[in-house]
């Protein structure tokens, strides 16, 4: 069976490594991108089934990236799950057309249940 492909974009190396390890053990193919300016190019190249995206990153923030993704034909329908410590995170994610929101610090089970729900819909 082909594994679902998840791309993670976060500027925190520790979070990337922990999520990559966890999601790989859960049976997903995982691609990590720490540099938000490379993300659009990587998404088009790898065509993931879902993007886990941090909101607050240097250079290109998650909210800017969601706007770019939603305007880019090849990837505009990509499901996006936002991860953020921001109190306004849920409203921001919803307002930008993200498919879900998880507050940091997060529970790994929340992440898998959200991913499963989004991929099934």
matplotlib code that plots the C-alpha trace (Angstrom):
import matplotlib.pyplot as plt

x = [0.0, 1.3, 2.0, 0.5, 3.1, 3.2, 5.4, 6.3, 7.5, 8.7, 11.8, 12.4, 14.8, 13.8, 10.1, 10.8, 12.9, 10.4, 7.4, 9.4, 10.3, 6.7, 4.9, 7.3, 6.5, 2.8, 3.4, 3.6, 6.2, 7.6, 9.4, 10.8, 11.5, 13.0, 13.4, 10.0, 11.2, 11.8, 8.4, 6.3, 9.0, 9.2, 5.4, 5.2, 8.1, 7.0, 3.1, 2.4, -1.0, -1.0, 1.1, 1.9, 2.8, 4.0, 2.6, 5.4, 8.6, 11.3, 11.3, 8.0, 5.5, 2.9, 0.0, 1.9, 2.7, -1.0, -1.9, 0.7, -0.3, -4.0, -3.1, -0.8, -2.7, -0.7, -1.0, -4.1, -6.2, -3.5, -4.8, -3.0, -2.8, -1.5, 0.7, 1.1, 1.6, -0.4, -3.6, -5.1, -4.0, -7.4, -8.9, -5.9, -5.8, -9.6, -9.5, -6.8, -8.6, -6.4, -8.0, -7.2, -5.3, -3.3, -1.9, 1.7, 2.8, 0.8, -0.2, 1.1, -2.2, -4.0, -1.8, -2.5, -6.2, -6.3, -4.2, -6.4, -9.6, -8.3, -7.0, -10.3, -12.4]
y = [0.0, 3.4, 5.6, 9.0, 11.7, 14.5, 17.6, 19.5, 23.1, 24.5, 26.6, 24.5, 21.6, 19.8, 19.8, 18.7, 15.8, 14.7, 14.9, 13.2, 10.3, 10.0, 10.2, 7.8, 5.3, 5.9, 4.8, 8.1, 9.2, 12.4, 15.3, 18.1, 21.7, 24.1, 27.0, 28.5, 30.2, 26.8, 25.4, 26.2, 24.7, 21.6, 21.2, 21.3, 18.8, 16.3, 16.6, 15.7, 14.6, 17.1, 19.9, 20.5, 24.2, 26.4, 29.9, 31.9, 31.5, 33.9, 35.3, 33.7, 33.2, 30.4, 32.8, 34.2, 30.7, 29.6, 32.6, 31.7, 28.0, 28.9, 31.1, 28.5, 26.2, 23.0, 23.0, 25.2, 22.3, 20.9, 20.1, 22.2, 21.6, 24.6, 24.2, 27.2, 28.5, 31.7, 32.4, 33.7, 30.6, 29.0, 32.1, 32.8, 29.3, 29.2, 32.7, 31.6, 28.4, 25.9, 22.5, 22.3, 23.8, 22.3, 24.4, 24.1, 22.4, 19.6, 16.1, 13.7, 11.8, 15.0, 15.3, 11.8, 12.1, 15.4, 14.1, 11.0, 13.0, 15.4, 12.7, 10.7, 13.7]
z = [0.0, -0.8, 2.2, 2.5, 2.1, 4.7, 4.4, 7.5, 7.5, 10.8, 11.6, 14.7, 13.9, 17.1, 16.2, 12.7, 13.8, 16.5, 14.1, 11.3, 13.6, 15.0, 11.6, 10.0, 12.8, 12.2, 8.6, 6.7, 4.2, 5.7, 4.0, 6.1, 5.1, 7.6, 5.2, 4.5, 1.3, -0.3, 0.6, -2.5, -4.7, -2.5, -2.5, -6.3, -6.6, -4.0, -4.2, -0.5, 0.6, 3.5, 4.8, 8.5, 8.8, 11.6, 11.5, 13.0, 10.9, 9.8, 6.2, 5.0, 7.8, 7.7, 7.0, 4.0, 2.8, 3.0, 0.8, -1.7, -1.7, -2.2, -5.2, -6.8, -9.2, -8.7, -5.0, -4.2, -3.0, -0.7, 2.8, 5.4, 9.1, 11.0, 14.1, 16.3, 19.8, 18.8, 20.8, 17.5, 15.6, 15.2, 13.7, 11.5, 10.2, 9.6, 7.9, 5.5, 4.5, 6.4, 7.0, 10.7, 13.6, 16.4, 19.3, 20.4, 22.6, 20.9, 21.8, 19.1, 19.2, 18.3, 15.3, 14.0, 14.6, 12.7, 9.8, 9.6, 9.6, 6.9, 4.7, 4.9, 4.1]

ax = plt.figure().add_subplot(projection="3d")
ax.plot(x, y, z, "-o")
ax.set_aspect("equal")
plt.show()
